[in-house]
Amino acid sequence: MARPVQIRLAGTIAATVMCVAAATEAAAQTPPQDNSLVLNNQLQLGDVFADQTLNVVDSQEQVTVATTANGNSASGAVENGTVTIRSTQDMRGDSIATTSVTLGGDTSGPVAINSNAGGNYLAASGYDADVTIEAVQRNTGELVGALTEVGDENARLLAGGVVSATATSNTVALYGEGSFVRGTVEQSSDATVRAYSRLESQYVPAAAEVQAQAMGNAIGVNSGQTSGQNLAFDQTSTGDFIEAEASANTGNGWDLAARARAVGNYANSYNAGGSVEVGSAQDNASFIRSAATTTAYDYGRAQAYASGSGNQLSVGNNDIFVEIDNSQINTGGVEVTATFAGTNGYDVYVGAEATGNAVTGYACSECQGYLEANNVQTNSGDVSARASTVVAGSNRSVISSATATGNSATFYVSRP
């Protein structure tokens, strides 16, 4: 008989100078015994907010700031046994994380500033074990939003750094080592999801990157050391917008980049050492918008890259057998823009990539791999990609691309 394993449920709000977190949290960190059962039911009715404001002048070392807001969160692990995890998470409020950092004078150490907002989050791991997952995530709140704003027009980031904002309505993360992972994941999001990240500065003589990522539903599965997978995914996104915008700006930047990514439904499955069988159904009706902007008067290398997709699935196995049964429907529009504007410098790279539906499947040819795929894709939303570059003075090179695709399917067997 299966043995129920108790898990802790708590509503927590924790704050320090470096981190603010708000969540309804559940954890099963102690490895359960053989044939264990974890039951998790979470309901978040109210809004969850996390906010930080800092004013830092002439910092001699690093500036690290993390702000996190999460509605429901659960995690569990099993070692040398078997576990079944049945989880239902229901988010009905807003989840918003904001970070505002003013950097005055010289910041000598690297900068790492992040805002992360999520509706529902579930993570499960197996180590030399069998993991069965039965997960349901629903988000009917209005907004999942992450905002990060850093610097001012006089800021000097001498060691560069990373400025980022990440917003995801529903997330499931599964991991296995010497394990077999099986089960079902069902996700539905009716929320608007927004991620916005911006850097203003005068001088950045090092690598600096501004990132923004927004997703309606996200599933990530990674297993290895003789593992296997048999999983079914069902993802639906119906929120009005899923938007990601990254803006990197400086007077003089040596290596400056802005990267933005927005996806309605995303699932990625990778395995090594056994078979992989994935059935996936993705349906996106949200409008997808992704924008990356980089500006610099003087620059060494400058990059602006943006990508957007209604539905995206990737299944790969560094072993013999892969089976994919994929269905994707996108009725939401996809709009992607990448922009650079500068005066004098060296190299500029600008890229915009927009896709209605995308699937990739691959197996290992060195293992005499075999791949079997059944793919159905329907896109009725407009898809656009725009790349814009303006160099007012002189530079060495400009490399630019813009790609828009309604439906994309790639299946191959290749060497690892």
N, C-alpha and C positions, 0 to 999 in steps of 0.2 A: 504494500500500500504506500502511496506517495506520502511523504512527510512534509506538512506545511512548514515553511521557514518564515519566522517573523521578520518583518522589516519595519524600519522606523519612518514614521510620517511626521513632518514638522513644518510649520511655517516659520521661516527665518528671515531676518533682516540683519546683515552684518556690514559694518563700515570701518574702514581704516583710511589713513591718508592716501594709500595707494590703491585701494580697491573698495568698491561698493557692490553688494550683491543682495538681491531680493528673490526669494523662491519659495515654492512649496516643494519639499525635497523628500525623497525616499532612497534608502541605501541598503543593499544586502552585500556587504563587503566580505563577511566571513564565508569562506567556501562551504556551501551546504553539503550534506551527506548524499550518498547514492540515492537516485530516484527522488530527488527533492522537488518541491513545488513552491514557487514564489507567486503570490497573488498581489497585484498592485492596482489600486483604484484611486485616482486623484481627480479632484474637481477644484478649479480655481475660478471664483466668481468675480473677484475684484481686480482692479488695475494693479500693475506692478511697475514701480518707477525706481531708477537708480541714476544719480546725478552727481557729477564732480566738477568743481571749478577751481583752477589753480592759477596762481600768478608767480612765476619763477624768474628771477633776475640773476644773470651771471652764474649759472650752475657749473660747478667744477667737475662733476661726474655725471653719471647717467640720470635721465629723467624717465621713469617708468610709471605708467598710470593704466589701470584696468578698471573698467566700469561694466558691470554685468547685471542684467535684469532677465529673470526666467520665471515663467508661470508655474510649470510642473517639471520636476526633475527626478529621475530614478536611475539607479545603476545596480548591477549585480554581477557576480562572477562565480564560476565553479571550477574546481580542480580535482582531477582523478575521480570523476563521478558523472552523474547525469542530472540535469535540471530542466524543468519546464517552467518558463516564465510567461504568465498571463497578465498583461498590463493594459489598462484603459486609462487614458489621460484626456481630460476635457478642460480646455482653456476658454473662458468666456469674457475675459477682460483684456485691456491693453497691456502691452509689455514694451517699455521705453527705457533706453539707456542713452545718456548724453554725457559728453566730456568736453569741457572747454579749458584749454591750457594756453595762457599767455606767456611767451618766452621772451624776456627782455635781455638785451645785451648778448654776450657770448655764452652759448651752451656748449661746454667742452666735451661732455660725454655723449654717447648715443642716445637717441630719443626712441622710446617704444610706448606708444599711446594707442589704446584700443577701447572701443565701445562694442558690447555684444548684447543683443536682445534676442530672446527666444520665447516661443509659446510653450511647446512641450518638448522634452528631451528624455530619451531612453538610451542607456548603454548596457550591453551585456557581453561578457567575455567567457571563453572556455579554454582550459588548459588541460590537454589530455582528457577530454571530456566530450559528452554529447550535450548539445544545447538545442532545446526546442523553444521557439519564440512564437507567441500569439499576441501581437501588439496592435492596439487601436489608438490613434491620436486624432483629436478633433480640436480645431481652433475656430471659434465663432466670434472672437473679439474683433474690434474694429481695426486695430493697428499694432504691428510689431515694428518698432523703429529704433535705429541706432544712429547717433549723430556724434561725430568727432571733429572738433575745430581746434587747430593748433597754430601758435605763432602770432606774429603781427608783421607789419611792413619793415620793422627794424630788426627782426629776429635773425641771429647768426647761429646756424646749427653746424658747428665745426666738425662733428663726427657723424653727421647725417642721422639716419634712423628710419623707422617705419611708423606711419600713421594710418590707422585702419578703423573701419566700421563694418560690423557683420550683423545681419538680421535674418533670422530663419523662423518660420512659423512652426514647423514640426520637424524634429530630427530623431532618427534612429541610427545608432552606431553599434555594429556587431563585430566581434573579433574572436579568432580562434587559433590555437596552436595545437597541432595534433588532435584536432577536434572535428566533429561533424555538426554543422549548423543547419537546422531545418526550421520551417515554420512559415508564418504569414505576417505581413506588415500592411496595415491599412491606415492611410493618412488622408485627412481632408482639411483644407484651409479655406476660410471665407474672409480672411483678414487682408488688409492692405499691408504690404511689407516694404519698408524703405530703409536704405542704408546710405548715409551721406558722410563723406570724409573730405577735409580740406586742410591744406597747409599754406600759410602765408609766411614769406621769409625774405630777407635781404640777401643772404649769402649762405650757400651750402657747398663747401669744398669737399664733399664726400657723397657716397651713395645714399639717396633718400627716395623712399617709395611711399605713395599714398594709395591705399587699397579700399575698395568698397564692394561688398557682396551681399546680395539679397536673394533669398530663395523662399518659395512657398512651402514645398515639402522636400526633405532630403533624407536619403538612405545611403549609408556607407557600410560595406561588408568587406572585411579583410581577413583571410585565413591562410595559414601555411603550415610547414613542417608536417606533411602528410595529412591534409585536411580535406573536407568535402562540404558541398553546399547543395541544399534542395530548398528553394525559397520561392515564395509568391508575393509580389508587390502590387498594391492597389493605391494609386495616388490621384487626388483630385484637388485642383486649385481653382477657386471661383472668386477670389478677392478682386477688387477693382484694379489695383495696380501692384506690380512688383518692380521696384525701382532701385537702381544702384548708381551712385554718382561719386566719382573721385576727381578731385581738383588739386593739382600740385603747382605752386606758383613761387617764383623767386626772382630776384634781380640778377644774381649770378649763381648758376648751379653747375657743378661738375658732372653729376650723374643723377638725373632727376626723372622720375617715372610716376605716371598715374595709371591705375588699373581698376577697371570696373567690370562686374559680372552680375547678371540677373537671370534667374531660371525659375520657371513655374514649378516643374516637378523634376527632381534629379535623383537618380539611383546609380550607384557604382558598386560592382561586385568583383572582387579579385580573389583568386585561390591558387594554391600550389600543392601538388601531391595527391590529388584525387579528382573526382568528377564534380562538375558544376551544372546544376539544372535550375534555371530561373524563368519564372512566368511573371510578366510585368504588364500592367495596364495603367497608362498615364493619360489624364484628361485635364487640359489646361484651358481655362476661359479668361484668365487674367491678362491685362495688358502688360507687356514686358518692356521695360525701358532701361537701357544701360548707357552711361555717358562717362567718358574719361577726357579730362582737359589738362594740358600741361602748358605753362607759360614761363618764359625766361628771357630777359633781355640779352644776357650773355650765357652761353652754355657750352659744355663739352659734349655730353650725350644726353639727349632728351627723348623720352618715350611716352606715348599715349596709346593705351590698348583697351578696347571695350568689347565685351561679348554678351550675347543674350540669346535665350532659347526658351520656347514654350515647354518642351519636354526633352529630357536627355537621359539616355540609358547607356551604361557601359558594363560589359560582362567579359571578364578575361580569366584564363586558366593557364598557368605554367605547367600543364600536364596534358593528359590525353583527350579528355572528353568535355565538350561544352554543348549544352542544349539551351536554346533561347526561344521563348514564345512571347513575342512582343506586340503590344497594341498601343498606339499613340494617337491621340486626337487633340489638335490645337485649334481653338477658335478665337484666341486672343491675338492681338497684334503684337509684333516684335519690332522695336525701334532701337537701333544702336548707333551711337555717334562717338567718334574719336577726333580730338582737335588739338593741334599744337600751334602756338603763336610765339615768335621770338624775333630777335634782331640779328645778333652775330654769334656764330658758334661753329660747331663741327658736325655732329651726326644727329639726324632726326629719324625716329622710327614711329610710324603711326599705323594702327590697325583697327578695323571694325569688322566684327563677324556676327551675323544674325542668322538664326535657324528656327524654323517652326518646330520640326521634330527631328531628333538625331538619335541614332543607335549605333553602337560599336560592339562587335563581338570578336574575340580572338582566342586561339589556342596555340600550343607549342608544337612546331613542326619537328624540332629535334627529338621530341617524344613520340613522333608519329601521331600527332594530334588529330582529332576528329571534331568537327564543328557542325552542328545541325541547328538551323534557324528557321523560324516561321515569323515573318514580319509583316505587320499591317500598319500603315501610317496615313493619316488624313489631316491635311492642313487647310484651313479656310481663312486664316487670319493674314493680314498684310505683313510682309517681312521686309525691313529696310535696313541697310548699313551705309553709313556715310563717314568718310574720312576727310579731314580738312587740315591743310598745312599752310601757314603763312610765315615766310622768312623775309623780314623787312630789310635786312642788311645782306650779309654774306655768310655762307657756310660751306662745308665740305660735301655732305651727302644728305639726301632725303630718300627714305624707303617707306612707301605707303601702300596699303591694301585695304579694300573694302569688299566683303563677300556676303551675299544674301542668298539663302537656300530655303526652299519650302520644306522638303523632306530629304533627309540624309541618312543612308544606311551603309555601313562598312563592316564587312565580315572577312576575316583573313586568318590564316594559319602561318605563324612566323616564328623565327628563332627568338629566344628570350634575350 
